[in-house]
């Protein structure tokens, strides 16, 4: 098993190289996505947001944090996602947005988060945001402080469990824009990760590669 710090150093080195980008993201994209973004004018009006892919060690193994959003009257109601949200006036940049939102939503202090880099931005048609994914690490986490208005629960998953093809599936989910839709997803421990979160995760996995987690 690779030590967490060795994994981090390997990931830093890989982030120096060109990103796999849209090609990796589209592996987990719903079929409806192409139709929803064919009008390129909508991208010019998109709002900016950021999410944080936060990695932390559990017995030296890299784990990744997701949140389950509360049920609400909105396009991402009840979905599993990464911590994050829209940029605010006080944010200097989208990295700061990702750290601030993570601190607010799950209680990890911004100063305890080290940023490793960013992956490719992604337009989300239902909410009309261009999202910047950010990769960060933190130390062992004893507990989470949830912003209950927005976050129902925290889900932590071993990164090695997301690498294998066996966790990828096709499922029918309820979407705000199409009621029910068949989508590619990560299906693991009873959780269905789909949509923009699955697309962002797909690129991260492509960057990391499976061989490093098998050491």
QUIMOZI-V839931 format. One record per backbone hydrogen bond with DSSP energy under -1.0 kcal/mol. NH is the residue of the N-H (numbers start at 1). CO is the residue of the C=O. E is the energy in kcal/mol with one decimal. If there is no record, write none. Layout:
# QUIMOZI-V839931
nh->[NH,NH]
co->[CO,CO]
e->[E,E]
This chain:
# QUIMOZI-V839931
nh->[7,8,9,10,11,12,13,14,15,25,26,28,29,33,36,37,40,42,43,47,49,50,51,52,53,54,55,56,58,61,63,64,65,66,67,68,69,70,74,77,78,79,81,85,87,91,97,98,99,100,101,102,103,104,105,106,107,112,113,114,116,117,119,122,124,128,129,130,131,132,134,135,136,137,138,145,147,148,150,151,152,153,155,157,159,161,162,167,168,169,171,173,175,179,180,181,183,185,186,187,188,191,193,199,200,201,202,203,204,205,206,207,208,209]
co->[3,4,5,6,7,8,9,10,11,21,22,25,26,30,32,33,38,39,40,128,130,85,132,83,134,52,136,63,61,58,56,157,54,155,81,153,79,150,72,74,70,76,67,50,48,88,93,94,95,96,97,98,99,100,101,102,103,109,110,137,135,135,133,131,129,124,124,47,122,49,51,117,53,114,55,106,105,146,147,147,68,68,66,64,62,158,159,164,165,185,183,181,179,175,178,173,171,169,193,167,191,188,186,195,196,197,198,199,200,201,202,203,204,205]
e->[-2.3,-2.4,-2.2,-2.1,-2.4,-2.5,-1.9,-1.9,-1.9,-1.9,-3.0,-1.8,-1.4,-1.8,-1.7,-1.3,-1.1,-1.4,-1.1,-2.3,-2.1,-2.4,-1.7,-2.6,-3.5,-1.1,-2.9,-2.0,-2.1,-2.0,-2.5,-2.7,-1.7,-2.9,-3.1,-2.9,-2.8,-2.3,-1.8,-1.2,-1.8,-1.8,-2.7,-2.0,-2.0,-1.8,-1.6,-2.3,-2.1,-2.7,-2.8,-1.8,-2.3,-2.5,-2.7,-2.5,-1.3,-1.9,-1.7,-2.7,-2.6,-1.3,-1.7,-2.3,-3.1,-1.8,-1.1,-3.5,-3.3,-2.4,-2.3,-3.1,-2.4,-2.4,-1.8,-2.0,-2.2,-1.4,-2.1,-2.9,-2.9,-1.3,-2.7,-2.1,-2.6,-1.0,-1.4,-1.2,-1.8,-2.5,-2.4,-2.7,-3.0,-1.6,-1.6,-2.5,-2.9,-2.6,-2.5,-3.5,-2.2,-2.3,-2.7,-2.0,-2.7,-2.5,-2.2,-1.5,-1.9,-2.5,-1.9,-2.2,-2.5,-2.8]
